Amino acid sequence: MEHVKQGYGLVLFLQARVIKAISFELTGNEEAAIQSYAGVESLLSDNPTAKSKTFVEWSEEALYRATLLGLREPYDSSIPSSAVLEFMRQYQKMTTIQPTLWRIQKRMTITRYSLKFVSSLYRQGHYSIPAGTVIPEGEDDEQLERQIFIVEQSQLHTIYEKMLYLQVPLPRAGEVNTRVLDFVDQFANDFELIGTTAHDLRGFVEALDRASQRTFNSPLITRHLFLALVRLGEYEEAEQALHAYLYLVGLVSYGWKESHGDGQALATDKNGFNMPVPKSRPEIEENQMDHDLEPPYLSLKREISGISDIKNSEKEDVSDTLNVIVTAIKMYCNDLGRGVDAVEMAEIAKELYQKQPRSERETILEMGAVVYRATGIAYGSLGCQTFDPELRPTYHEKALNFLKRSIELNPNAWETYYQLALQQADMHDIGQAVHSVTKAIQAQPTNLPSWHLLTLIISCPVHGDYRQALKTCEMGLQQAMEGGCPDIMEDSNGSGYDEAEQHMLFQMTRVLLLHALYGPEDALEFSKTLFGSFGKIAVPDAYSYSANSLENLSYGGAHNGMVVSGSLGNLSEMQLSAERRRGRSASNSMISHHPTVSSSTELGSPLGSRSHDNVNVTASKSSTIGRARSASNLAANPSPLGPGYNQAMQAGMLNVPDDAKAHHHHHHHHLHGLHLFSSKSTSNRTKAIENNAALIGNNNNSIASLNNVPYDLKSLAGNSVASFQSLSPSIASIQSILQPSVIPTKPSTRTVLRKQRSDRILSDLWLLTAQMFIKLGKLDEARKAVEEAENVDWISNPRVWCVLGQLLEAEGDFEQAQTAYYKSLVVDPNDVICRLWLAKSHMTQNNQEIAEGILEILTKSNGWDCAEAWFYLGEIYRQTDRLDRTKACLFYALELESTTPIQPFSVLPRYI
């Protein structure tokens, strides 16, 4: 047999096997044909270096027919899926080294089928790794299988995209490139499996941009673009994509957004800006739903007739459209805090669902439940932001009704019970709220916000049992621990950070309960652990971002030097004085700088996404142990699509120069002082900002320098395939479809918002500590804690000035205290607590008229449910002999007080 192992004899032997296999196939003996084709595949595996023209052509024909035979519909279960996979893999190995246009139509056909088949096998659990793969001792088979699948599927998508755009022409107006849309849809479905980092997500967005250039105003591409941008946290871009999508599917008209800015501004967003409230769309009664109604977009057909043609030829499924709108509602409620826009989206979704034919609605009942739940959440959010006393209760009632309708459609959704309980708590219906949240916990016992909500409900005076509330709190924290600690490094949708944030807020509620039960000393002792665990949710300064810190500093690492004042372990007075003489604050003197490791070998995923938000971040080398394979182990195995892939990847490992390895980036801390504290000046603050601004240029340079960095095998070990080298000279210019070409130079909107929230939490924690020190009479320690709170969040937290006013009152300086209260309202004119303390200050100084005016405005706006405000207003009425008003205010204050929790319900997530 020596004469058939090489040269022309090998070609003849191959031809004989191919002819035999084709003969069996044409005569209907498929089992024998598959066995013969397997023999051909084995021959090719044994002779990977054979590259003669005749040999390659016959090989391609055999593997082409073998693959199509294995995928023939209906699928023959007698044909092993592993055999079909090997046919596909061998086909790609043979063809990727050929010229790009060589038999491109057949290659596109096989690659398209391969994408669907491999994805389907993996989802069904039948995926098999390539034969001959070396499995290291102790390696997790499931993780290895996932890693190889990610590599294989991303390669296939990259190859197919390259060939597709060589064949698909640029579209004319009104044309729909079906092949491009099918590819995008397949890629979007597979991305849920192969996309593991924000870096990959950026590459996905760029792939959508390329696809949009080969289509004409495609709703499908715009839909996937919006969902990807929301996951990235690029909310401004996502909002633009949302408006474009709604216009393309005919749900809004041109200029719709501008026209909805008209009307009475009766609501306030989280930034204090007034917003016009939306007009509700007509409600469709159940008896009207029995008839097939005109779809909502037809009324706009004249205005957007050109787009209607596109929509008719590129039909968007109603469930997909509703999913986009529901995602938008969640973005507006949770992230942007704009209840008006959330209600606008909710009304569009509700009308779209209700106008579907009955037969269609019955197939999407679960989505209908989601739509009604989202609508209820949107109205509840708007109700909390509306200061008009007549509109507010109507919004809350609507929210309640929609949530109940959602439960009617899907009584098994625990999320709806949580949302219903939160809405009932906002409406002070504490009894019903307990019943609803109990159902949510029974269905999902590890959901931390549900336990937090139950704890806050039990802390209301109507229950009068702080001990039970504390027991519930500890039980909830224990259940959350059993369900798995929130891991911000391992969450595919970025919700791990939100869970860690909720865990921190729940612990702060526990501090308040300890304070109420056992006094400030026990609460202060427990608060030590909160300062230590704050690093889990700390977000670096926007100024201190660098290319080398995007991945591992997006979530972790305290950005402010945290000092525990006084009895909590601060510097002694002597040390504090010495530090201040050297021009440093108490907090700066104990800053623990966290160097950023520049070497990519310390990172579990590649650097340089346009967002500093990671979808899935690996913090350190040690965090990949037991989860992912090392670079050497991966390189030892053959690539699913050819040995040339491993060589390219080995040659393309990311090498970091020694000087880069030695570089450490330290966070620079700013001293943004309250003007009442002479140790902190405006000039120092300005200088700190200027120094940090100088860092931006350096950071941007380092980011830009990573633009052409080759693939890092470490990122594969961390389940990322954000880049890959070419498989052969024929496609040498191809980089992975998940490798973005644009490197970020600024943090995403989500990162900025998280930075603000994390600063606010740390600042509030210091203020809580300061208030406890005030109650203990340790005023010096309280002042230090206020200074620390100011150092963290001196711009946006009005409570810093408010607690400073309380401290000054405790020191007997009532005039300066009142000045501090007024300054707090400069930061946020709508803050309820600050306005209440200002009114109390005026009452202390016998300025009853001013206090009455402040309290009347407060109780008619967002302080309508503040029991203390109604009580002091009643006191003013009593002192001025207006007994009827006194009685009404005091009774209402008593009613509100009985249903007021130890911490506002607003600390809970609005939408889960």
ZAMARGU-4260 file (C-alpha; in steps of 0.2 Angstrom, whole numbers, plus 5000, padded with zeros to 4 digits):
<rodrens>
0) 5000/5000/5000 | 5015/5011/4999 | 5010/5017/4982 | 4994/5025/4988 | 5001/5035/5002
5) 5008/5049/4992 | 5009/5056/4974 | 4997/5051/4960 | 4993/5034/4969 | 4986/5044/4983
10) 4975/5054/4972 | 4968/5038/4963 | 4965/5030/4980 | 4955/5045/4985 | 4945/5046/4969
15) 4941/5027/4971 | 4934/5030/4988 | 4924/5046/4983 | 4916/5037/4968 | 4911/5022/4979
20) 4903/5034/4992 | 4894/5044/4978 | 4888/5027/4971 | 4881/5022/4987 | 4872/5039/4989
25) 4864/5039/4972 | 4858/5021/4974 | 4849/5025/4991 | 4861/5016/5002 | 4864/5031/5014
30) 4872/5021/5028 | 4885/5013/5017 | 4888/5030/5009 | 4891/5038/5026 | 4904/5025/5030
35) 4912/5027/5013 | 4913/5046/5016 | 4920/5043/5033 | 4934/5034/5025 | 4937/5049/5014
40) 4938/5060/5029 | 4950/5048/5038 | 4961/5048/5022 | 4961/5067/5022 | 4966/5067/5041
45) 4980/5056/5038 | 4987/5066/5024 | 4985/5085/5029 | 4999/5090/5018 | 4992/5084/5002
50) 4988/5100/4991 | 4988/5095/4973 | 4974/5103/4963 | 4965/5086/4959 | 4966/5080/4977
55) 4959/5096/4984 | 4945/5096/4971 | 4939/5078/4974 | 4941/5081/4993 | 4930/5096/4992
60) 4916/5087/4982 | 4916/5072/4993 | 4915/5082/5009 | 4902/5094/5002 | 4891/5079/4997
65) 4894/5070/5014 | 4889/5086/5024 | 4873/5088/5014 | 4869/5070/5016 | 4871/5071/5034
70) 4860/5086/5036 | 4846/5080/5024 | 4829/5084/5030 | 4821/5075/5040 | 4837/5072/5049
75) 4842/5054/5050 | 4846/5049/5068 | 4856/5034/5062 | 4869/5046/5056 | 4880/5051/5071
80) 4881/5069/5073 | 4899/5068/5077 | 4902/5061/5060 | 4893/5076/5052 | 4904/5087/5063
85) 4920/5080/5057 | 4914/5081/5039 | 4911/5100/5042 | 4927/5103/5050 | 4937/5093/5037
90) 4928/5104/5024 | 4934/5120/5032 | 4952/5114/5034 | 4953/5110/5016 | 4944/5125/5009
95) 4951/5139/5020 | 4968/5137/5012 | 4961/5140/4995 | 4959/5157/4986 | 4945/5167/4993
100) 4933/5165/4978 | 4937/5147/4975 | 4920/5138/4974 | 4913/5151/4985 | 4895/5147/4982
105) 4897/5129/4988 | 4908/5135/5003 | 4895/5147/5008 | 4881/5134/5008 | 4891/5122/5019
110) 4897/5136/5031 | 4878/5142/5032 | 4872/5125/5036 | 4887/5122/5048 | 4883/5137/5058
115) 4865/5131/5061 | 4870/5113/5064 | 4884/5117/5077 | 4873/5129/5086 | 4859/5117/5087
120) 4870/5103/5093 | 4877/5113/5107 | 4860/5119/5113 | 4854/5101/5113 | 4869/5095/5123
125) 4875/5084/5108 | 4891/5094/5103 | 4907/5084/5103 | 4925/5091/5102 | 4936/5087/5088
130) 4944/5070/5087 | 4961/5069/5094 | 4959/5083/5106 | 4971/5082/5121 | 4962/5084/5137
135) 4974/5089/5151 | 4972/5080/5168 | 4960/5087/5179 | 4952/5098/5165 | 4933/5102/5166
140) 4926/5093/5151 | 4911/5105/5151 | 4922/5120/5151 | 4934/5113/5138 | 4919/5109/5127
145) 4912/5127/5129 | 4929/5135/5124 | 4931/5124/5109 | 4913/5128/5103 | 4916/5147/5105
150) 4932/5146/5095 | 4924/5135/5081 | 4908/5145/5080 | 4916/5162/5080 | 4928/5156/5066
155) 4913/5150/5056 | 4904/5167/5057 | 4920/5176/5053 | 4923/5166/5037 | 4904/5167/5032
160) 4903/5185/5034 | 4919/5188/5023 | 4912/5177/5009 | 4894/5184/5011 | 4900/5202/5008
165) 4910/5197/4993 | 4894/5190/4985 | 4880/5202/4991 | 4879/5218/4981 | 4875/5235/4989
170) 4856/5236/4990 | 4845/5248/4981 | 4831/5258/4989 | 4817/5246/4995 | 4828/5230/4992
175) 4830/5218/5006 | 4845/5207/5007 | 4838/5191/5014 | 4854/5182/5016 | 4862/5196/5026
180) 4847/5197/5037 | 4847/5178/5040 | 4866/5179/5044 | 4863/5193/5057 | 4849/5183/5065
185) 4859/5168/5066 | 4874/5178/5073 | 4863/5186/5086 | 4856/5170/5092 | 4874/5162/5093
190) 4881/5177/5102 | 4871/5173/5117 | 4883/5157/5118 | 4899/5164/5111 | 4899/5182/5117
195) 4907/5183/5135 | 4914/5200/5137 | 4910/5218/5133 | 4924/5217/5121 | 4915/5204/5111
200) 4899/5214/5112 | 4908/5229/5104 | 4913/5217/5090 | 4895/5212/5088 | 4889/5230/5087
205) 4902/5233/5073 | 4896/5218/5064 | 4879/5225/5064 | 4885/5241/5058 | 4893/5232/5043
210) 4877/5222/5040 | 4867/5238/5040 | 4878/5244/5025 | 4872/5230/5015 | 4853/5232/5019
215) 4841/5246/5018 | 4834/5252/5035 | 4832/5235/5042 | 4821/5234/5057 | 4829/5217/5062
220) 4847/5224/5062 | 4841/5240/5071 | 4832/5228/5084 | 4848/5218/5088 | 4858/5235/5088
225) 4847/5242/5101 | 4848/5227/5112 | 4867/5226/5111 | 4869/5244/5115 | 4858/5242/5131
230) 4868/5228/5137 | 4884/5238/5134 | 4877/5252/5144 | 4878/5265/5130 | 4861/5272/5133
235) 4861/5288/5122 | 4865/5277/5107 | 4853/5264/5112 | 4839/5277/5113 | 4843/5283/5095
240) 4842/5265/5089 | 4826/5263/5099 | 4817/5278/5090 | 4824/5272/5073 | 4817/5255/5076
245) 4799/5261/5082 | 4799/5272/5066 | 4804/5258/5055 | 4791/5246/5061 | 4778/5260/5060
250) 4774/5262/5078 | 4778/5281/5078 | 4778/5295/5065 | 4792/5306/5060 | 4795/5320/5073
255) 4785/5310/5086 | 4798/5313/5100 | 4798/5332/5098 | 4779/5333/5098 | 4779/5324/5115
260) 4788/5337/5123 | 4773/5348/5124 | 4761/5348/5139 | 4761/5352/5158 | 4777/5348/5167
265) 4770/5339/5182 | 4784/5326/5185 | 4802/5327/5190 | 4816/5315/5184 | 4830/5309/5196
270) 4840/5324/5191 | 4827/5336/5196 | 4821/5342/5179 | 4803/5344/5176 | 4795/5333/5163
275) 4778/5334/5154 | 4767/5320/5158 | 4761/5309/5144 | 4744/5306/5138 | 4737/5289/5140
280) 4731/5280/5124 | 4713/5273/5123 | 4711/5257/5133 | 4704/5243/5123 | 4691/5233/5132
285) 4690/5214/5132 | 4674/5214/5121 | 4683/5224/5108 | 4698/5212/5108 | 4686/5199/5101
290) 4687/5207/5084 | 4702/5208/5073 | 4708/5226/5075 | 4718/5236/5063 | 4736/5235/5067
295) 4742/5252/5075 | 4755/5255/5062 | 4742/5256/5048 | 4736/5273/5053 | 4753/5280/5049
300) 4754/5272/5032 | 4752/5288/5022 | 4765/5297/5032 | 4778/5283/5031 | 4773/5274/5015
305) 4791/5271/5010 | 4795/5263/5026 | 4779/5252/5025 | 4785/5244/5010 | 4801/5238/5019
310) 4790/5232/5034 | 4779/5222/5023 | 4794/5213/5015 | 4804/5212/5031 | 4790/5206/5043
315) 4795/5209/5062 | 4787/5197/5074 | 4776/5205/5087 | 4785/5196/5101 | 4802/5203/5095
320) 4795/5221/5094 | 4787/5219/5111 | 4803/5213/5118 | 4812/5229/5112 | 4799/5240/5120
325) 4799/5231/5136 | 4818/5232/5137 | 4817/5251/5134 | 4804/5252/5148 | 4817/5244/5160
330) 4831/5255/5154 | 4820/5271/5157 | 4814/5264/5174 | 4830/5257/5181 | 4845/5266/5173
335) 4839/5283/5167 | 4825/5286/5180 | 4813/5294/5167 | 4796/5288/5171 | 4788/5299/5157
340) 4797/5290/5144 | 4794/5273/5152 | 4775/5276/5151 | 4776/5282/5133 | 4784/5265/5128
345) 4772/5256/5139 | 4757/5263/5131 | 4764/5259/5114 | 4768/5241/5119 | 4750/5239/5127
350) 4741/5245/5112 | 4752/5234/5100 | 4748/5219/5111 | 4729/5223/5113 | 4727/5226/5094
355) 4733/5209/5089 | 4720/5196/5083 | 4714/5185/5097 | 4722/5170/5089 | 4739/5179/5089
360) 4737/5185/5107 | 4734/5167/5113 | 4751/5162/5107 | 4760/5176/5116 | 4751/5176/5133
365) 4767/5175/5142 | 4773/5190/5133 | 4757/5199/5136 | 4760/5196/5155 | 4777/5204/5153
370) 4769/5219/5144 | 4756/5222/5157 | 4770/5220/5171 | 4781/5233/5162 | 4766/5245/5160
375) 4762/5243/5178 | 4780/5247/5183 | 4781/5262/5171 | 4766/5270/5179 | 4772/5266/5196
380) 4788/5275/5192 | 4779/5290/5185 | 4768/5290/5200 | 4783/5292/5212 | 4790/5306/5201
385) 4774/5316/5199 | 4771/5330/5211 | 4753/5334/5205 | 4742/5328/5220 | 4728/5324/5208
390) 4737/5314/5195 | 4748/5305/5207 | 4735/5293/5214 | 4728/5289/5196 | 4745/5283/5191
395) 4747/5272/5206 | 4730/5265/5203 | 4734/5261/5185 | 4750/5253/5190 | 4741/5242/5202
400) 4728/5237/5189 | 4741/5233/5176 | 4751/5222/5188 | 4735/5212/5193 | 4731/5209/5175
405) 4749/5203/5172 | 4746/5190/5186 | 4730/5185/5178 | 4739/5180/5162 | 4754/5172/5171
410) 4751/5168/5189 | 4768/5159/5190 | 4779/5174/5187 | 4787/5178/5204 | 4794/5194/5197
415) 4776/5201/5195 | 4773/5197/5213 | 4788/5207/5219 | 4783/5222/5208 | 4765/5221/5215
420) 4772/5221/5232 | 4783/5236/5229 | 4768/5245/5221 | 4757/5241/5236 | 4771/5247/5248
425) 4772/5263/5238 | 4754/5265/5241 | 4755/5261/5259 | 4745/5246/5258 | 4757/5236/5269
430) 4745/5221/5273 | 4743/5217/5254 | 4761/5220/5251 | 4766/5207/5264 | 4755/5194/5255
435) 4762/5198/5238 | 4781/5198/5243 | 4778/5182/5252 | 4773/5174/5236 | 4788/5181/5227
440) 4800/5174/5240 | 4791/5157/5240 | 4793/5156/5221 | 4811/5163/5222 | 4819/5162/5239
445) 4836/5168/5234 | 4830/5185/5227 | 4838/5198/5238 | 4827/5213/5233 | 4812/5202/5239
450) 4819/5199/5256 | 4824/5217/5257 | 4807/5223/5253 | 4799/5211/5266 | 4812/5218/5279
455) 4807/5236/5275 | 4788/5231/5276 | 4790/5223/5293 | 4800/5238/5300 | 4785/5249/5297
460) 4777/5254/5314 | 4761/5246/5310 | 4770/5229/5313 | 4780/5237/5327 | 4793/5223/5328
465) 4811/5228/5323 | 4817/5212/5330 | 4807/5202/5318 | 4813/5214/5304 | 4831/5211/5309
470) 4828/5192/5309 | 4820/5193/5292 | 4835/5203/5286 | 4848/5190/5292 | 4837/5176/5285
475) 4837/5185/5268 | 4856/5188/5268 | 4858/5169/5272 | 4846/5164/5258 | 4856/5175/5246
480) 4872/5167/5252 | 4865/5149/5249 | 4860/5154/5232 | 4877/5160/5227 | 4886/5176/5232
485) 4884/5190/5219 | 4899/5188/5208 | 4901/5204/5197 | 4915/5195/5188 | 4905/5181/5181
490) 4889/5188/5176 | 4885/5188/5157 | 4872/5202/5158 | 4881/5214/5170 | 4867/5211/5183
495) 4880/5204/5195 | 4886/5222/5199 | 4868/5227/5203 | 4866/5212/5215 | 4882/5217/5224
500) 4875/5235/5225 | 4858/5228/5232 | 4868/5217/5245 | 4877/5233/5251 | 4860/5243/5253
505) 4853/5228/5262 | 4867/5228/5274 | 4864/5247/5277 | 4846/5243/5282 | 4853/5230/5294
510) 4864/5244/5302 | 4848/5255/5304 | 4839/5240/5312 | 4854/5237/5324 | 4854/5256/5328
515) 4835/5255/5332 | 4836/5240/5343 | 4853/5241/5352 | 4859/5259/5350 | 4872/5268/5339
520) 4887/5259/5347 | 4882/5242/5341 | 4877/5249/5324 | 4894/5257/5322 | 4903/5241/5326
525) 4894/5232/5312 | 4897/5246/5300 | 4915/5242/5300 | 4912/5227/5289 | 4902/5238/5276
530) 4917/5249/5274 | 4928/5234/5270 | 4915/5227/5258 | 4912/5243/5248 | 4927/5239/5237
535) 4915/5226/5228 | 4905/5240/5220 | 4917/5254/5219 | 4920/5261/5202 | 4936/5270/5197
540) 4936/5289/5193 | 4932/5293/5175 | 4948/5303/5174 | 4958/5288/5180 | 4953/5276/5167
545) 4967/5269/5156 | 4967/5255/5143 | 4976/5243/5155 | 4963/5245/5168 | 4947/5244/5158
550) 4944/5225/5161 | 4949/5223/5179 | 4944/5239/5187 | 4927/5241/5179 | 4919/5235/5195
555) 4932/5231/5208 | 4944/5241/5218 | 4940/5256/5229 | 4944/5272/5221 | 4943/5283/5237
560) 4954/5280/5252 | 4942/5274/5265 | 4946/5279/5282 | 4936/5274/5298 | 4935/5289/5309
565) 4938/5289/5328 | 4933/5274/5337 | 4932/5265/5320 | 4951/5266/5318 | 4956/5283/5311
570) 4972/5292/5314 | 4975/5299/5331 | 4973/5318/5333 | 4992/5320/5333 | 4994/5311/5317
575) 4979/5320/5309 | 4987/5337/5313 | 5003/5331/5306 | 4996/5326/5290 | 4986/5342/5288
580) 5002/5352/5291 | 5009/5343/5276 | 4994/5348/5266 | 4985/5331/5266 | 4968/5326/5273
585) 4964/5312/5284 | 4958/5301/5271 | 4973/5304/5259 | 4985/5299/5273 | 4978/5281/5273
590) 4974/5279/5255 | 4978/5261/5249 | 4984/5263/5231 | 4979/5248/5220 | 4992/5247/5206
595) 4984/5242/5189 | 4994/5227/5181 | 4998/5232/5163 | 5002/5214/5157 | 4988/5206/5148
600) 4993/5189/5156 | 4985/5195/5172 | 4968/5198/5163 | 4956/5185/5158 | 4949/5195/5143
605) 4956/5207/5130 | 4957/5225/5133 | 4950/5240/5124 | 4931/5239/5123 | 4923/5256/5119
610) 4914/5254/5136 | 4922/5252/5152 | 4908/5240/5157 | 4912/5222/5156 | 4899/5209/5152
615) 4910/5196/5160 | 4926/5201/5168 | 4940/5190/5175 | 4949/5199/5189 | 4965/5190/5190
620) 4975/5175/5184 | 4970/5165/5199 | 4951/5167/5195 | 4953/5157/5180 | 4959/5142/5189
625) 4946/5128/5188 | 4936/5137/5175 | 4946/5139/5160 | 4961/5131/5152 | 4978/5138/5151
630) 4986/5145/5135 | 4998/5131/5134 | 4984/5118/5136 | 4974/5126/5122 | 4988/5127/5111
635) 4992/5109/5112 | 4975/5104/5104 | 4971/5105/5086 | 4959/5119/5081 | 4942/5113/5075
640) 4945/5121/5058 | 4963/5117/5055 | 4980/5116/5062 | 4985/5132/5054 | 4974/5141/5067
645) 4984/5135/5082 | 5000/5141/5074 | 4993/5158/5070 | 4987/5160/5088 | 5003/5155/5095
650) 5012/5167/5085 | 4999/5181/5089 | 5000/5180/5108 | 5000/5197/5116 | 5017/5202/5122
655) 5019/5216/5134 | 5036/5225/5135 | 5045/5225/5151 | 5042/5244/5153 | 5024/5241/5152
660) 5024/5227/5165 | 5033/5239/5176 | 5020/5252/5174 | 5008/5254/5188 | 4993/5266/5187
665) 4988/5274/5204 | 4971/5281/5207 | 4972/5300/5211 | 4960/5306/5224 | 4952/5323/5224
670) 4948/5333/5239 | 4932/5342/5235 | 4929/5352/5251 | 4914/5359/5259 | 4917/5378/5260
675) 4914/5377/5278 | 4929/5366/5280 | 4945/5377/5279 | 4956/5363/5276 | 4950/5360/5259
680) 4950/5374/5246 | 4944/5378/5229 | 4961/5380/5222 | 4967/5363/5228 | 4951/5355/5221
685) 4954/5364/5204 | 4973/5358/5204 | 4967/5340/5207 | 4955/5341/5193 | 4969/5348/5181
690) 4981/5335/5186 | 4969/5321/5182 | 4964/5330/5166 | 4982/5328/5161 | 4981/5309/5163
695) 4968/5308/5149 | 4980/5311/5135 | 4992/5298/5142 | 4977/5286/5144 | 4970/5289/5127
700) 4988/5286/5119 | 4989/5269/5128 | 4972/5264/5123 | 4975/5269/5105 | 4991/5259/5105
705) 4981/5243/5107 | 4971/5245/5091 | 4981/5232/5082 | 4985/5220/5096 | 4984/5202/5090
710) 4975/5188/5099 | 4979/5184/5117 | 4977/5166/5121 | 4973/5171/5139 | 4957/5178/5133
715) 4952/5162/5126 | 4956/5154/5143 | 4943/5166/5150 | 4930/5161/5137 | 4933/5176/5126
720) 4936/5175/5107 | 4937/5194/5104 | 4950/5191/5091 | 4958/5178/5080 | 4972/5177/5068
725) 4969/5172/5050 | 4967/5154/5046 | 4977/5155/5030 | 4985/5167/5018 | 4969/5167/5008
730) 4960/5176/5021 | 4975/5184/5030 | 4966/5201/5031 | 4952/5194/5042 | 4951/5197/5060
735) 4938/5189/5072 | 4921/5195/5069 | 4921/5198/5088 | 4936/5209/5087 | 4931/5228/5088
740) 4941/5240/5078 | 4936/5255/5089 | 4944/5257/5106 | 4935/5267/5119 | 4941/5283/5126
745) 4928/5286/5139 | 4917/5276/5150 | 4900/5271/5145 | 4884/5279/5152 | 4881/5264/5163
750) 4898/5265/5171 | 4896/5284/5174 | 4879/5280/5183 | 4887/5266/5193 | 4901/5278/5198
755) 4888/5290/5204 | 4878/5277/5214 | 4893/5269/5222 | 4899/5286/5227 | 4882/5290/5234
760) 4882/5274/5244 | 4899/5277/5252 | 4895/5295/5256 | 4878/5290/5264 | 4887/5277/5274
765) 4899/5290/5281 | 4884/5301/5284 | 4875/5287/5293 | 4891/5285/5304 | 4891/5304/5307
770) 4873/5304/5313 | 4877/5290/5326 | 4892/5299/5332 | 4881/5315/5335 | 4869/5304/5345
775) 4884/5298/5355 | 4889/5316/5358 | 4906/5312/5349 | 4905/5328/5338 | 4923/5328/5333
780) 4922/5311/5326 | 4905/5316/5318 | 4914/5330/5309 | 4928/5319/5303 | 4915/5307/5296
785) 4906/5321/5287 | 4922/5327/5279 | 4925/5309/5273 | 4907/5309/5265 | 4911/5326/5257
790) 4927/5319/5250 | 4918/5305/5242 | 4903/5315/5234 | 4904/5333/5236 | 4894/5338/5220
795) 4878/5328/5220 | 4874/5323/5238 | 4864/5336/5247 | 4863/5325/5263 | 4881/5330/5266
800) 4876/5348/5270 | 4861/5342/5279 | 4870/5331/5291 | 4883/5345/5293 | 4868/5356/5298
805) 4863/5343/5311 | 4881/5343/5317 | 4881/5362/5319 | 4865/5362/5328 | 4872/5349/5340
810) 4886/5361/5343 | 4874/5376/5346 | 4878/5385/5330 | 4860/5387/5323 | 4863/5401/5311
815) 4877/5391/5302 | 4866/5376/5303 | 4853/5385/5293 | 4865/5391/5281 | 4871/5373/5278
820) 4852/5367/5275 | 4850/5381/5262 | 4866/5375/5253 | 4859/5357/5253 | 4845/5364/5243
825) 4857/5371/5230 | 4863/5354/5227 | 4845/5347/5226 | 4830/5358/5228 | 4818/5343/5228
830) 4827/5333/5242 | 4813/5329/5255 | 4825/5327/5270 | 4834/5343/5267 | 4818/5353/5265
835) 4811/5346/5281 | 4827/5350/5291 | 4827/5368/5284 | 4809/5370/5290 | 4813/5363/5307
840) 4827/5375/5308 | 4815/5390/5305 | 4803/5383/5318 | 4818/5382/5331 | 4821/5401/5327
845) 4802/5405/5328 | 4801/5409/5309 | 4784/5400/5308 | 4778/5408/5292 | 4793/5403/5283
850) 4793/5385/5290 | 4774/5384/5285 | 4778/5389/5267 | 4791/5376/5266 | 4781/5362/5273
855) 4766/5366/5263 | 4775/5365/5247 | 4784/5350/5253 | 4768/5340/5257 | 4760/5345/5241
860) 4775/5339/5230 | 4787/5324/5232 | 4785/5325/5251 | 4767/5320/5251 | 4771/5304/5261
865) 4783/5311/5273 | 4774/5309/5290 | 4786/5320/5299 | 4782/5335/5287 | 4764/5333/5290
870) 4767/5332/5309 | 4777/5348/5310 | 4764/5357/5298 | 4751/5352/5310 | 4761/5359/5325
875) 4762/5376/5316 | 4743/5375/5313 | 4740/5371/5332 | 4752/5386/5337 | 4741/5397/5326
880) 4724/5391/5332 | 4719/5382/5316 | 4712/5367/5324 | 4703/5359/5309 | 4719/5359/5299
885) 4729/5353/5314 | 4718/5338/5317 | 4718/5333/5298 | 4737/5335/5297 | 4741/5325/5313
890) 4729/5311/5309 | 4737/5310/5292 | 4754/5310/5299 | 4749/5296/5311 | 4742/5286/5297
895) 4758/5289/5286 | 4770/5285/5301 | 4762/5268/5304 | 4767/5263/5286 | 4784/5271/5284
900) 4799/5259/5284 | 4815/5262/5292 | 4823/5266/5275 | 4813/5272/5260 | 4806/5259/5248
905) 4816/5269/5234 | 4832/5260/5238 | 4825/5244/5230 | 4826/5241/5211 | 4811/5248/5202
910) 4812/5234/5189 | 4819/5217/5191
</rodrens>
